[in-house]
Amino acid sequence: IGFGRYDYEYASGHKGTIFATGFAVRKAELVVYILPGYADFGTILDDLGPHRIGKSCLYLKRLAAVDENALRKLIRAGLDDLATRWPIHPA
């Protein structure tokens, strides 16, 4: 499930539209999508609780084990970072 959207265009000319943040429930984990990634969010991730990260994905085994305030801060920080690159529009 995605929330918000943004239009992007890379220097290569590749362009498209994608959701700004979202989540997916998978068999083994809950996935939260923070675009474009997590490079500058280490201090928030330290407070989050058990997780693993991919390039733009945050994998959570059990939502009950996650610090909800840290998750909110992380999603907000991801959206704020994304907005410095491209305008975000409501979905």
Stockholm file with secondary structure:
# STOCKHOLM 1.0

chainA/1-91         IGFGRYDYEYASGHKGTIFATGFAVRKAELVVYILPGYADFGTILDDLGPHRIGKSCLYLKRLAAVDENALRKLIRAGLDDLATRWPIHPA
#=GR chainA/1-91 SS CEEEEEEEECTTSCEEEEEEEEEEECSSCEEEEESSCCTTCHHHHHHHCSCEECSSEEEESCGGGSCHHHHHHHHHHHHHHHHTTSCEECC
#=GC SS_cons        CEEEEEEEECTTSCEEEEEEEEEEECSSCEEEEESSCCTTCHHHHHHHCSCEECSSEEEESCGGGSCHHHHHHHHHHHHHHHHTTSCEECC
//
